[in-house]
Amino acid sequence: MPGTLLKVAAKSAAGPGSGLARAADYAPPTPTNVSDAERVVSLGVGGALLLNAVAGKHLGLLSGLAGGYLLYRAATGHCPGYQALGLSFAGGTGPNTAVAADAGVKVEHAVTVNAPVEEVYKFWRRLSRLPEFMDHLRSVEETGATHSTWTAKAPLGMTVQWKAEVVTDRANEVIAWRSLPGSDVDTAGSVHFRMAPGGRGTEVRVSLKFDPPGGKLGSLVARLFGENPDQTVRADLLRFKSIIETGEVARVEGQPHGRR
Amino acid sequence: MKAVCWRGRGSVEVETVPDPKVLNPRDAVLRITTTAICGSDLHLYDNFIPTMQKGDILGHEFMGEVVEVGPKVTNLKKGDRVLVPFHISCGHCFYCSGNMWSLCDNTNPNARLAEKVFGYSGSGIFGYSHLYGGYAGGQAEYVRVPMADVGALKVPDGLPDEKVLFLTDIFPTGYMAAENCNIQPGDTVAVWGAGPVGLFAAKSAWLLGAGRVIVIDSVDGRLRKAERDCQAETIDRREKDVLDALDEMTAGRGPDACIDAVGMEAHGATVVDHVLDRGMQLVGMQTDRPSVLRETMLACRKGGTLSIPGVYGGILDKLPFGAAFAKGLTFKMGQTHTHKYLRPLLARVEKGEIDPSFVISHRLGLADAPAAYRNFRDKKDEYIKCVLKP
């Protein structure tokens, strides 16, 4: 969801319960309506205009304003002009999915866990344990049989929160969930469980989709912070497997070493 | 505490570092009573294993006394005298369950890095680069032992450190190398390299029923040790062409099994070989110098087995694979599944079938480590195996 980068930053700075945070939640929706290619162009042209303005060349104020407007479009993927005209060049969001087919980031990974499918399913179904192995999560609070509140770590020490519901739950087969409308991050995920051949345990296949704050450009920024989603999910699944198989996650942080 | 730290190519120093502590529920901390420098530590010393960092604590052969245990370690207590395999294994994954302990799925915190290089990651190893987990090693006064409940083995009181220390690595490594040869009665087993692993491989080949054991090296002290302590015939490669000599000794058949106990830093079979391999290594076109491996592929009899306990780390060039294919050779290799061998080999030591302390050439203190590394690398002073007492 566009505009959320600014919203999340404001809420993190002011604290989750603050008036600013509540006001940010009530801020009007700013849907993504600029295509990715156009956002990149906006970034380039907007930056050039701003530099022009700073250098004090011709039409300083005007090119400063135009540059700022284009940079806003690039950063958020939202163009108030398009919105006023009722136009959108980005993928839309259908009523039953939290993330549109061509929006956001999709990550798929699989891992084999040396444990019976019942045990593996049961562990995942307790969503409150997900932060034990999902590095980007701070907490998941189960607020009902199918509803939960997720809090994730965002760059620069900020946090992002969203409410989610389990939309599919078939014991020892599949769990699927999605964020509820109005969340900071639009996300959906599923995990499939299947007995591996020849007594090799359980195959776990995870599919995660999310639209990070600031859309795809946001994910580029996120990567600068070492948040490559593909790597993150793979590492998450290795931790999941370790916890079930060994009761802990191998670590070396905190052990001694000599001068670096 | 004092610990032996890697500082770069050809440089280790004894530094004062913080004491280790329990970090995970299945950890234990040991006060080390005896530790050793392994031939494979020389690959780190010479900087042939990537991902070392300045300040990394070395050492993967050690034993000592338990001083602290995590809440999930119920089979050990303070004061227990234990030895610890060089690799860390969880005991519960598919591989540990299948007795392939060094391929453990769960003990390399840098598995993602290893996957990039190897496809899939094996277990973590103490003090053996960040590719193998980045664990602090045991050439120190204390060490943290993860998964101590399945790794650490209690040692019977009557046995001194020196008789059991090498169960942590080189004895099982030599033993597995011989076991991988699938020795049949009367078989001739040829072992390249009379370092500690080669010597244990030679001894183990006898234990497993070999009819003849031939050891190849080019260092006088090591050849003598192979003859005297391992009852092996020897080939001094400075004097003879190894392939001709083996062919002659086996009346034109070739050895039934060949063990490469040298690995990635071989000194070439011919001078040309060696110069070419060094050149390739320098410009980054290959990481390992596989001249011994080439020779074993050519020397082995048809249908024979190559067993490779020597460490390889990366890309090899110009292997005579056609020879291996034409002769239908079997290749067996990999890090040792030490946990599998601990108890059976301890039983052999207790029964007096083997006294592993025969490989020790030097007994020094931790502070002597820098000189010991240098002399071991240069094979000075008949260095074969050096144990350190912290």
Interface residues (C-beta under 8 A of the other chain):
Chain A: T112 N114 R200 G201 Q231 R234 A235 L238 K241 S242 E245 T246 G247 E248 V249 A250 R251 V252 E253 G254 Q255 P256 H257 G258 R259 R260
Chain B: M1 A3 C5 W6 R7 E13 E15 V17 P18 D19 P20 K21 L23 N24 P25 R26 Q53 K54 G55 D56 I57 K72 I88 C90 G91 H92 C93 F94 S97 D105 N106 T107 N108 P109 A111 R112 G124 G133 G134 Y135 A136 R144 P146 M147
